[in-house]
Amino acid sequence: MTRILVVLDPNDDKHLALERSKELPPDSDLEIHVALFIQHENADAISQIFKERSDWLDEQVRPYIDEGYRVSTEVVPFSNLYESVILSALKLGADFVLKPMRQHSLFSTMLRTSTDWNLIRHCPVPLLLVSPLESTHGKPVLAAVDVCGGDDNHDDLNCIVLSQAQRIARVLGSDCAVVNAYRTAMPAMAVGTIDAMPLPSSREITLERKAAIQSLDTSAIAENQIYVEEGAASTTINQVARSLNAGLIVIGTIGRQGLSGSLIGNTAESVIEGTSIDVLIVKLPKPDE
């Protein structure tokens, strides 16, 4: 059974994350747990609004239950939203967390780290940030991979990205494509000479990286479904997604920590700030999983 934790935003007229769960038919092996997180200041305040919020939440999910979906609900008080979402996901044993995407201006993201960014970095469960896109059914799924990570962790993460993208594409009745971005390095200069060492051509880089991508995947993605493009990763990923009219980007992250992560941000975070479609973020499982 696939367990999904849906984070509901009471301020949304249309519950994007809950609506996206309907991309799966009600007779699928699916359990939807809808959580409404309410900020609390003291126990008395929580007790006054808890039943009211619970009744409201039950009203929101009743149409889904009537259609045959297995849905449970929970009102969760929190002081730190992203930590509470992670704890609820672990308690549920969720396979996915679905949450409405929240995009921010450059200025606001410099001043504070958003809940989405913290979930990208810390949530151990695959996280689907849901856009206002009406439906992803039948739209291509784009897997973003990094084949020059230089270590086994990146290779393993690439395999997870591809596996999840292909699995979702089958469910949505759509195609799966792969994108990889690269930046051209400056030529290295030999000491005592004025000649630069030759760099591989764009065609050589493309062929090399397509071969590397195909070697990751046992189901052999067709070469015409692989896009190797020069440019910044986040910009390239979003450009290819738009050109394909994709409905979903699947991307992996190791989750940069510390000051560099706060100021620079990960590729996944940059992709989210520039996209208009859903983004699924996946990570490597922990060693004990």
C-alpha positions in Angstrom: 0.0 0.0 0.0 1.2 3.5 -0.8 0.8 6.0 2.0 0.6 9.7 1.2 0.7 12.5 3.6 -1.1 15.5 2.2 -0.4 18.9 3.8 -3.5 21.0 3.6 -3.3 24.8 3.5 -6.5 26.3 5.0 -5.9 29.6 3.2 -6.1 27.9 -0.3 -9.4 28.1 -2.1 -8.4 25.0 -4.1 -6.5 22.4 -2.1 -3.7 21.7 -4.6 -2.0 18.8 -2.9 -5.2 17.0 -2.1 -6.5 17.5 -5.6 -3.2 16.1 -7.0 -3.7 12.8 -5.1 -6.7 12.2 -7.4 -4.3 11.6 -10.3 -4.4 8.0 -8.9 -7.7 6.1 -9.2 -9.7 5.4 -6.1 -9.4 1.7 -6.5 -5.5 1.9 -6.4 -3.7 0.6 -3.4 -3.5 4.0 -1.8 -4.0 5.5 1.6 -4.3 9.3 1.9 -3.7 11.0 5.2 -4.6 14.6 5.2 -3.1 16.8 7.9 -4.0 20.3 8.8 -1.2 22.0 10.7 -2.2 24.8 13.1 0.2 27.1 14.9 -0.4 27.2 18.6 0.6 29.7 21.3 -0.8 27.9 24.3 -2.9 24.8 25.2 -6.1 26.8 25.8 -6.0 28.4 22.4 -5.6 24.9 20.8 -8.5 23.4 22.7 -10.8 26.2 21.5 -10.2 25.7 17.8 -9.3 22.1 17.6 -12.8 20.7 17.1 -13.7 23.5 14.7 -10.7 22.8 12.6 -11.3 19.0 12.7 -14.9 19.4 11.6 -13.8 21.7 8.7 -11.1 19.2 7.7 -13.7 16.4 7.6 -15.8 18.5 5.3 -12.9 19.0 2.8 -12.2 15.3 2.5 -15.8 14.0 2.4 -16.1 14.2 -1.4 -12.9 12.0 -1.8 -14.3 9.4 0.6 -17.6 9.4 -1.3 -15.6 8.7 -4.5 -14.0 5.6 -2.9 -10.7 7.0 -1.6 -9.3 5.7 1.7 -8.8 9.0 3.5 -7.9 9.8 7.2 -7.5 13.2 8.7 -5.5 14.8 11.5 -5.2 18.3 13.0 -1.6 18.8 14.2 -0.5 21.7 16.4 2.9 23.0 15.6 5.6 25.5 16.6 7.9 24.7 13.7 6.0 23.7 10.5 8.7 21.8 8.6 9.7 19.7 11.7 6.1 18.8 12.4 5.5 17.8 8.8 8.6 15.5 8.9 7.5 14.0 12.2 4.0 13.3 10.9 5.4 11.7 7.8 7.7 9.4 9.8 4.9 8.5 12.2 2.6 7.6 9.3 5.3 5.7 7.5 4.5 7.8 4.4 5.9 7.0 1.0 5.3 10.5 -0.2 4.6 13.9 1.2 2.4 16.2 -0.9 2.5 19.9 -0.2 1.4 23.1 -2.1 4.5 24.8 -3.6 5.3 28.2 -2.2 7.5 30.4 -4.4 9.3 33.5 -3.0 11.0 36.5 -4.4 14.8 36.7 -4.3 14.6 39.3 -1.6 12.4 37.3 0.7 14.5 34.1 0.3 17.6 36.0 1.2 16.0 37.1 4.4 14.6 33.8 5.5 14.5 30.1 4.7 11.1 28.9 3.7 9.3 25.8 4.8 9.7 24.3 1.4 13.4 24.8 1.4 13.7 23.2 4.9 11.7 20.3 3.7 13.8 19.9 0.6 16.9 19.7 2.8 15.6 17.7 5.8 12.6 15.6 4.8 13.7 12.0 4.4 10.5 11.1 2.5 10.1 11.9 -1.2 8.5 15.4 -1.3 6.1 16.4 -4.1 5.7 20.2 -4.2 2.4 20.8 -6.1 2.0 23.6 -8.5 -1.3 25.2 -9.6 -1.2 23.1 -12.8 -4.6 21.6 -13.3 -3.5 18.1 -14.0 -0.3 16.2 -14.7 -2.0 13.2 -16.3 -0.5 12.4 -19.7 2.1 15.1 -19.5 5.8 14.1 -19.8 7.8 13.4 -16.6 11.3 14.9 -16.7 14.1 13.3 -14.6 17.0 15.7 -13.8 20.3 13.8 -13.3 23.8 14.8 -12.5 26.2 12.4 -14.2 29.4 14.2 -13.2 28.9 14.1 -9.4 32.1 12.0 -9.2 31.0 9.6 -6.5 28.8 6.5 -5.9 26.3 8.6 -4.0 25.5 10.6 -7.1 25.2 7.5 -9.2 22.8 5.9 -6.6 20.8 9.1 -6.4 20.5 9.3 -10.2 19.2 5.7 -10.3 16.5 6.6 -7.7 15.5 9.7 -9.7 15.2 7.7 -12.9 13.3 4.9 -11.1 10.8 7.3 -9.5 10.3 9.2 -12.7 9.6 6.1 -14.8 7.3 4.7 -12.1 5.2 7.9 -12.0 5.2 8.2 -15.8 3.6 4.8 -16.0 0.9 5.7 -13.5 0.2 9.0 -15.3 0.2 7.3 -18.7 2.9 9.6 -20.0 6.5 9.5 -21.3 9.7 9.9 -19.3 12.5 12.1 -20.5 15.9 12.9 -18.9 17.9 16.1 -18.7 21.5 16.8 -17.8 23.1 20.2 -17.7 26.8 21.0 -18.0 29.0 24.1 -17.9 32.0 24.4 -20.2 35.2 24.5 -18.2 38.0 27.0 -18.9 40.9 25.4 -20.7 43.8 24.4 -18.6 47.1 26.1 -19.4 50.4 24.1 -19.3 53.2 25.7 -17.4 55.6 27.5 -19.6 53.4 27.4 -22.7 50.8 29.7 -24.2 48.7 26.9 -25.7 45.5 25.8 -24.0 44.9 22.1 -23.6 42.1 21.1 -25.9 38.6 20.7 -24.5 36.0 18.2 -25.7 33.5 19.5 -28.2 29.8 19.9 -27.3 29.1 16.8 -29.4 31.6 14.8 -27.6 30.2 15.9 -24.2 26.7 15.1 -25.3 27.5 11.6 -26.5 29.6 10.9 -23.4 26.8 12.0 -21.0 24.0 10.3 -22.9 26.0 7.0 -22.7 26.5 7.6 -18.9 22.8 8.2 -18.4 21.8 5.1 -20.4 24.3 3.0 -18.3 22.4 4.0 -15.2 19.1 2.6 -16.3 18.3 -1.0 -16.9 15.1 -0.2 -18.9 17.2 1.7 -21.5 15.8 5.1 -22.0 15.8 6.0 -25.7 18.5 8.4 -26.8 15.9 10.8 -28.2 14.4 11.1 -24.7 17.7 12.3 -23.3 18.5 16.0 -23.3 22.1 17.1 -22.6 22.3 20.9 -22.6 24.9 23.5 -21.8 23.9 26.0 -19.1 23.2 26.5 -15.4 21.4 23.4 -14.1 18.2 25.0 -12.8 17.7 27.2 -15.8 18.4 24.3 -18.2 16.0 21.9 -16.4 13.2 24.4 -16.4 13.8 25.3 -20.1 13.7 21.7 -21.2 10.5 21.1 -19.0 8.8 24.0 -20.7 9.8 22.8 -24.2 8.3 19.4 -23.5 5.2 20.8 -21.8 6.1 18.5 -18.9 3.9 18.1 -15.9 6.5 17.0 -13.4 10.2 17.4 -12.7 11.9 14.7 -10.6 15.2 15.8 -9.0 17.5 14.4 -6.4 19.2 16.3 -3.7 21.8 15.6 -1.1 20.8 18.7 0.8 23.6 21.3 1.2 23.9 22.4 4.8 25.5 25.4 6.6 26.1 28.9 5.3 26.7 27.9 1.6 23.3 26.2 1.6 21.6 29.2 3.0 23.1 31.7 0.6 23.5 29.7 -2.6 20.7 27.2 -2.3 20.6 23.8 -3.9 19.7 23.1 -7.6 16.3 21.7 -6.5 15.5 25.0 -4.6 16.5 27.1 -7.7 14.4 24.9 -10.0 11.3 25.4 -7.7 11.8 29.2 -7.8 11.7 29.2 -11.6 9.1 26.5 -12.4 5.3 26.5 -13.0 4.9 22.7 -12.7 5.1 20.1 -10.0 8.5 19.1 -8.6 9.3 15.8 -6.8 12.4 15.8 -4.7 14.0 12.5 -3.7 17.0 11.6 -1.6 19.2 8.6 -0.9 17.8 6.3 1.8 19.6 6.4 5.1 22.1 3.6 5.7 19.8 1.7 8.1 16.8 1.7 5.6 
